[in-house]
């Protein structure tokens, strides 16, 4: 049985312009775990997901499935 678990994250996402306007902007992100105050930088949505999934693993939230409330 899964126990109650809750954690809060602060997600900052920004786009960095390029010197050459025809090149796509570089998008970066920073995920801060508000419980531990640990910041992790990410370069994709997949990396953000990995950061959150790792915290779920550490919290013992298994098995699990994502679902919209």
Secondary structure as GFF3:
##gff-version 3
##sequence-region A 1 69
A	DSSP	beta_strand	9	16	.	.	.	ID=ss1
A	DSSP	beta_strand	26	33	.	.	.	ID=ss2
A	DSSP	beta_strand	38	42	.	.	.	ID=ss3
A	DSSP	alpha_helix	45	58	.	.	.	ID=ss4
###
